Amino acid sequence: MIAYVINPGTSGLKLACATIAPSDNAALPGQLRLKLERAELPLPHTPSIHDLPDLVQRVLDVTRDWPAPAAVVGRGGMIGQVPAGTYHVTPDMAEYAVHSDDGTLPHVSNLGVPLALAVAQARSVPAFVVDPQSVDELIPEARETGVRGVKRRAEYHALNARVAARRAAHDIGKRLQDARIVVAHLGATSSVTAFEKGRAIDSSGTGPDGGPMGAVQSGPLPTRALLKLAQKYGVDDTLKLLAGASGMQSLTGSASLKDLEAREAGEEDVRAAVAAFVHQACKATMEQVGALQGRPDAIVLTGGAARWDALMDRIERRLAWVAPVLVIPGELELEALAEGAGRVLLGLEAARDWKPPTPHADAAPRQGA
């Protein structure tokens, strides 16, 4: 069967015509077989709500000669705290995804919701989103902090982390719902997440809210130092610094991991920054190992940094005594979206119904069976 896949980004739309076939392994029915024909629409600027009509038309133009789809699936954004899964896109969800008081988007991925709906309506097929950016399945003890009234929410690379965890489980001969997996997504920003029996029960967080060092992400800071930065630069600029101008960028002057790989042998500051990167990635991974109820079946290293073989070797050497370490380079977002739609189309799981979030809800909905 065929599904169209739409993944909006800051500089373009990634598209795919996905051919989805059932697993050839009866013991692992979720191990679908995919073939993706990819296309990309470059954009002159980060897309906004006002660009939506033009983007819909451009996607329809690109896909006009593609085979007829059984569904259209888009990247889900910040649509409220929800369990992982594949969701039916409704007009209410599409409206929620792009609505804000000031006309800005909560996240560029939110455009994937109305884009999927519009293209699906044009083709008279259902629209889905898979593992939206706001997936939050933290267990209560992971959500709690030591300050009354302050709760943690899940902020991590939900789409890629889950597909990487699923593939790791399949590689060791298990279904995701039967496995314990820790996924370290390492790249421009980083997060490490613990999967217990298919549920992301805890995560380091990412951006200004946690996670180890990334190419532009700071990693954890001492509280007093953080407060001084906020006093010096203000809260908004400090958050931007922590999430987009720190990490390897701050320590070496470059956020290009390919550039840093070439410079490491000859530059002491790069070697020191890489050592810190490795150290933080290993520490954050072991923290998430401790969130599980038993020894993990596998540890996964993924994200852009996973393309740096020597860097992954250093991390693997420090973690391999805990569990097998699998390296899955890059981000498999298009594949994750296609597989999520495929599991529903093939009857392996039911699509979820989305409900508008209740204001100020502190707890994510419990994960279903």
Secondary structure per residue as TSV (DSSP state, phi and psi in degrees):
chain	resnum	aa	ss	phi	psi
A	1	M	-	360.0	163.3
A	2	I	E	-115.5	138.8
A	3	A	E	-135.1	139.4
A	4	Y	E	-88.6	138.8
A	5	V	E	-120.9	133.1
A	6	I	E	-129.9	121.9
A	7	N	E	-130.5	100.1
A	8	P	E	-75.8	143.0
A	9	G	-	-134.1	179.3
A	10	T	S	-69.2	-26.0
A	11	S	S	-116.7	0.4
A	12	G	E	176.1	172.2
A	13	L	E	-105.6	124.9
A	14	K	E	-93.7	128.0
A	15	L	E	-123.8	155.8
A	16	A	E	-153.2	145.3
A	17	C	E	-101.6	108.7
A	18	A	E	-100.7	124.9
A	19	T	E	-96.1	120.4
A	20	I	E	-115.9	127.2
A	21	A	E	-124.9	152.2
A	22	P	-	-62.8	161.2
A	23	S	-	-63.1	146.8
A	24	D	S	-96.6	11.8
A	25	N	-	-118.4	105.9
A	26	A	T	-61.0	-26.9
A	27	A	T	-76.9	-20.0
A	28	L	-	-128.8	73.7
A	29	P	T	-63.9	-22.6
A	30	G	T	-79.8	-2.5
A	31	Q	-	-84.6	73.1
A	32	L	-	-71.7	157.7
A	33	R	E	-104.5	127.6
A	34	L	E	-122.2	147.2
A	35	K	E	-134.2	122.7
A	36	L	E	-112.3	128.3
A	37	E	E	-103.0	114.3
A	38	R	E	-98.9	152.9
A	39	A	E	-147.1	159.6
A	40	E	E	-142.1	136.8
A	41	L	E	-107.2	104.1
A	42	P	E	-68.2	147.7
A	43	L	-	-124.3	142.9
A	44	P	S	-74.5	-17.4
A	45	H	S	-155.1	166.0
A	46	T	-	-59.7	124.6
A	47	P	-	-67.8	151.4
A	48	S	-	-127.7	178.6
A	49	I	G	-56.0	-38.7
A	50	H	G	-68.2	-19.0
A	51	D	G	-84.3	-6.3
A	52	L	H	-57.5	-49.0
A	53	P	H	-58.0	-42.4
A	54	D	H	-65.8	-39.8
A	55	L	H	-65.2	-41.1
A	56	V	H	-58.6	-47.1
A	57	Q	H	-63.5	-40.1
A	58	R	H	-65.4	-39.6
A	59	V	H	-65.9	-41.8
A	60	L	H	-61.8	-38.1
A	61	D	H	-64.7	-45.2
A	62	V	H	-65.1	-37.5
A	63	T	H	-93.4	3.6
A	64	R	T	-56.4	-39.7
A	65	D	T	-98.2	7.5
A	66	W	S	-73.9	157.5
A	67	P	-	-59.3	150.8
A	68	A	-	-61.0	133.0
A	69	P	-	-89.2	159.7
A	70	A	S	-91.8	-17.0
A	71	A	E	-165.8	162.5
A	72	V	E	-121.7	133.2
A	73	V	E	-126.3	132.7
A	74	G	E	-120.4	161.5
A	75	R	E	-69.4	128.1
A	76	G	-	-88.1	147.2
A	77	G	-	-109.8	-137.9
A	78	M	S	-88.4	88.8
A	79	I	-	-116.0	28.5
A	80	G	S	96.3	157.2
A	81	Q	S	-66.8	118.5
A	82	V	B	-138.7	156.9
A	83	P	-	-70.5	162.2
A	84	A	S	-65.9	156.3
A	85	G	S	144.6	-176.2
A	86	T	E	-102.9	129.5
A	87	Y	E	-116.3	138.3
A	88	H	E	-62.8	134.4
A	89	V	-	-89.4	128.1
A	90	T	-	-118.1	163.2
A	91	P	H	-56.7	-35.8
A	92	D	H	-64.3	-41.9
A	93	M	H	-64.1	-43.3
A	94	A	H	-61.8	-40.4
A	95	E	H	-65.8	-43.3
A	96	Y	H	-62.2	-39.4
A	97	A	H	-62.8	-31.8
A	98	V	H	-110.6	3.7
A	99	H	-	-88.0	133.6
A	100	S	-	-158.3	157.3
A	101	D	T	-65.4	-32.2
A	102	D	T	-101.3	5.1
A	103	G	S	82.2	2.6
A	104	T	-	-93.3	163.0
A	105	L	-	-90.5	140.4
A	106	P	S	-60.3	-33.2
A	107	H	-	-162.2	142.3
A	108	V	G	-59.5	-28.5
A	109	S	G	-64.8	-18.6
A	110	N	G	-58.7	-26.4
A	111	L	G	-65.1	-20.2
A	112	G	H	-62.6	-26.0
A	113	V	H	-70.4	-58.9
A	114	P	H	-67.6	-29.5
A	115	L	H	-63.9	-46.0
A	116	A	H	-61.3	-42.1
A	117	L	H	-64.8	-45.5
A	118	A	H	-64.3	-43.8
A	119	V	H	-68.0	-39.4
A	120	A	H	-64.0	-41.0
A	121	Q	H	-63.5	-38.1
A	122	A	H	-65.5	-28.2
A	123	R	H	-100.9	0.0
A	124	S	T	58.8	44.9
A	125	V	S	-133.0	165.7
A	126	P	-	-72.5	155.8
A	127	A	E	-116.2	142.4
A	128	F	E	-132.3	158.0
A	129	V	E	-124.5	155.3
A	130	V	E	-128.9	131.3
A	131	D	S	41.3	68.0
A	132	P	-	-58.2	162.8
A	133	Q	T	-58.9	-26.2
A	134	S	T	-95.2	18.9
A	135	V	B	-55.5	132.4
A	136	D	-	-147.5	107.3
A	137	E	-	-123.0	19.4
A	138	L	-	-55.5	139.7
A	139	I	-	-72.2	157.4
A	140	P	H	-54.0	-41.0
A	141	E	H	-70.1	-22.8
A	142	A	H	-80.1	-24.4
A	143	R	H	-80.6	-26.5
A	144	E	B	-76.6	147.0
A	145	T	-	-121.3	178.3
A	146	G	S	-87.0	10.1
A	147	V	S	-118.3	121.2
A	148	R	T	-57.4	131.6
A	149	G	T	88.5	-8.7
A	150	V	-	-103.8	117.7
A	151	K	B	-118.1	151.3
A	152	R	-	-91.4	143.8
A	153	R	-	-119.3	156.1
A	154	A	-	-73.8	121.6
A	155	E	-	-132.2	102.0
A	156	Y	S	-156.7	179.3
A	157	H	-	-84.6	73.6
A	158	A	H	-59.2	-46.5
A	159	L	H	-66.5	-50.2
A	160	N	H	-73.2	-36.1
A	161	A	H	-61.4	-42.2
A	162	R	H	-71.2	-41.2
A	163	V	H	-67.8	-34.8
A	164	A	H	-66.0	-41.2
A	165	A	H	-62.8	-41.6
A	166	R	H	-63.4	-43.9
A	167	R	H	-67.0	-37.2
A	168	A	H	-63.8	-43.4
A	169	A	H	-59.6	-44.4
A	170	H	H	-62.7	-38.0
A	171	D	H	-63.3	-28.5
A	172	I	T	-99.4	10.5
A	173	G	T	83.1	23.9
A	174	K	-	-124.8	158.3
A	175	R	-	-81.9	152.3
A	176	L	G	-58.4	-38.5
A	177	Q	G	-70.7	-6.0
A	178	D	G	-110.8	6.4
A	179	A	-	-121.1	159.8
A	180	R	E	-113.8	119.0
A	181	I	E	-133.3	138.2
A	182	V	E	-112.1	127.3
A	183	V	E	-114.5	121.3
A	184	A	E	-103.8	107.8
A	185	H	E	-91.8	112.5
A	186	L	-	-121.4	122.0
A	187	G	S	-171.9	-139.3
A	188	A	S	-56.8	-47.6
A	189	T	S	-118.5	159.4
A	190	S	-	-134.3	151.9
A	191	S	E	-154.9	153.8
A	192	V	E	-129.4	130.9
A	193	T	E	-132.5	139.5
A	194	A	E	-101.8	123.4
A	195	F	E	-107.4	118.9
A	196	E	E	-115.1	111.2
A	197	K	T	53.8	41.8
A	198	G	T	90.7	-7.6
A	199	R	E	-109.6	134.2
A	200	A	E	-79.5	89.2
A	201	I	E	-79.8	-21.7
A	202	D	E	-158.5	157.4
A	203	S	E	-154.5	151.5
A	204	S	-	-67.1	-20.1
A	205	G	-	84.9	178.4
A	206	T	-	-151.4	171.0
A	207	G	G	63.9	-139.1
A	208	P	G	-74.4	-9.5
A	209	D	G	-97.5	5.9
A	210	G	-	144.1	-170.4
A	211	G	-	92.3	154.7
A	212	P	S	-72.8	173.0
A	213	M	-	-54.9	142.2
A	214	G	-	-126.3	-171.8
A	215	A	S	-63.1	-33.7
A	216	V	S	-128.4	6.8
A	217	Q	-	-105.6	138.8
A	218	S	-	-71.0	-34.3
A	219	G	-	79.8	177.9
A	220	P	-	-65.2	140.3
A	221	L	-	-118.7	150.0
A	222	P	-	-60.5	141.8
A	223	T	H	-58.9	-43.2
A	224	R	H	-63.6	-39.3
A	225	A	H	-66.0	-38.2
A	226	L	H	-63.8	-43.3
A	227	L	H	-64.0	-37.8
A	228	K	H	-66.0	-38.5
A	229	L	H	-62.9	-41.9
A	230	A	H	-65.2	-36.4
A	231	Q	H	-68.0	-36.9
A	232	K	H	-76.3	-44.4
A	233	Y	H	-107.3	-12.9
A	234	G	-	88.9	158.4
A	235	V	H	-64.3	-48.2
A	236	D	H	-62.1	-45.9
A	237	D	H	-69.6	-31.5
A	238	T	H	-66.1	-42.3
A	239	L	H	-62.0	-40.4
A	240	K	H	-64.3	-38.8
A	241	L	H	-61.9	-47.5
A	242	L	H	-65.8	-34.4
A	243	A	H	-97.2	-16.5
A	244	G	H	-141.1	-2.6
A	245	A	S	-141.6	27.7
A	246	S	-	-120.6	-153.9
A	247	G	H	61.3	-138.3
A	248	M	H	-62.2	-33.6
A	249	Q	H	-58.5	-47.1
A	250	S	H	-70.4	-39.1
A	251	L	H	-80.3	-27.9
A	252	T	H	-124.7	-10.6
A	253	G	S	84.3	4.9
A	254	S	-	-141.6	139.3
A	255	A	-	-104.3	3.3
A	256	S	-	-85.1	111.5
A	257	L	H	-66.6	-31.8
A	258	K	H	-64.5	-41.8
A	259	D	H	-63.7	-43.1
A	260	L	H	-67.1	-35.4
A	261	E	H	-59.9	-40.4
A	262	A	H	-71.9	-29.4
A	263	R	H	-88.7	-16.8
A	264	E	G	-57.6	-44.8
A	265	A	G	-61.8	-31.0
A	266	G	G	-105.4	-1.1
A	267	E	-	-131.0	120.4
A	268	E	H	-63.4	-39.8
A	269	D	H	-65.9	-33.0
A	270	V	H	-69.7	-42.4
A	271	R	H	-60.5	-41.1
A	272	A	H	-65.5	-40.8
A	273	A	H	-66.4	-40.4
A	274	V	H	-64.5	-40.5
A	275	A	H	-61.1	-40.2
A	276	A	H	-67.1	-39.1
A	277	F	H	-59.0	-48.8
A	278	V	H	-61.6	-46.3
A	279	H	H	-60.0	-46.4
A	280	Q	H	-67.6	-39.6
A	281	A	H	-61.7	-41.9
A	282	C	H	-68.2	-43.3
A	283	K	H	-60.8	-47.2
A	284	A	H	-64.9	-35.9
A	285	T	H	-65.8	-44.5
A	286	M	H	-67.1	-30.5
A	287	E	H	-61.0	-41.9
A	288	Q	H	-74.4	-28.9
A	289	V	H	-57.5	-40.0
A	290	G	T	-68.3	-15.0
A	291	A	T	-79.8	-16.6
A	292	L	S	-80.7	163.7
A	293	Q	S	-87.8	-0.2
A	294	G	S	-170.2	179.7
A	295	R	-	-60.9	136.0
A	296	P	-	-66.6	149.5
A	297	D	S	-76.9	-26.9
A	298	A	E	-162.1	154.0
A	299	I	E	-116.9	133.0
A	300	V	E	-114.4	132.6
A	301	L	E	-108.6	120.1
A	302	T	E	-142.0	-177.3
A	303	G	E	94.1	179.2
A	304	G	G	-61.5	-35.3
A	305	A	G	-67.6	-19.2
A	306	A	G	-69.9	-8.1
A	307	R	G	-80.3	-12.5
A	308	W	-	-89.2	95.7
A	309	D	H	-59.7	-46.6
A	310	A	H	-64.3	-35.0
A	311	L	H	-65.7	-44.1
A	312	M	H	-65.7	-35.3
A	313	D	H	-61.0	-39.9
A	314	R	H	-66.9	-40.3
A	315	I	H	-68.8	-42.6
A	316	E	H	-61.6	-40.1
A	317	R	H	-60.7	-31.1
A	318	R	H	-85.8	-14.2
A	319	L	H	-114.6	-14.1
A	320	A	T	-64.8	-21.0
A	321	W	T	-70.6	-17.7
A	322	V	T	-84.9	-46.2
A	323	A	S	-165.8	163.8
A	324	P	-	-57.9	139.1
A	325	V	E	-109.0	123.6
A	326	L	E	-111.9	137.1
A	327	V	E	-107.7	121.3
A	328	I	E	-123.4	93.3
A	329	P	E	-67.3	152.0
A	330	G	B	76.2	-160.0
A	331	E	-	-126.1	131.2
A	332	L	-	-103.9	47.4
A	333	E	H	-68.4	-44.2
A	334	L	H	-62.5	-41.4
A	335	E	H	-64.1	-41.4
A	336	A	H	-62.4	-41.9
A	337	L	H	-64.9	-45.0
A	338	A	H	-63.1	-43.0
A	339	E	H	-65.4	-39.4
A	340	G	H	-61.7	-43.3
A	341	A	H	-65.5	-40.0
A	342	G	H	-63.1	-39.3
A	343	R	H	-62.6	-34.8
A	344	V	H	-73.6	-47.2
A	345	L	H	-62.2	-31.8
A	346	L	T	-89.3	0.9
A	347	G	T	79.1	17.4
A	348	L	S	-81.4	-24.0
A	349	E	S	-152.8	158.8
A	350	A	-	-91.5	142.9
A	351	A	-	-69.9	143.3
A	352	R	B	-87.4	151.7
A	353	D	-	-97.2	132.4
A	354	W	-	-91.8	140.8
A	355	K	-	-123.6	141.5
A	356	P	-	-56.7	135.7
A	357	P	-	-66.3	146.8
A	358	T	-	-78.4	141.3
A	359	P	T	-58.5	137.3
A	360	H	T	61.8	27.0
A	361	A	-	-69.8	128.1
A	362	D	-	-90.6	-25.2
A	363	A	S	-112.1	139.6
A	364	A	-	-75.0	151.7
A	365	P	-	-59.3	147.7
A	366	R	-	-71.4	146.1
A	367	Q	-	-71.2	137.4
A	368	G	-	-78.4	-174.8
A	369	A	-	-67.4	360.0
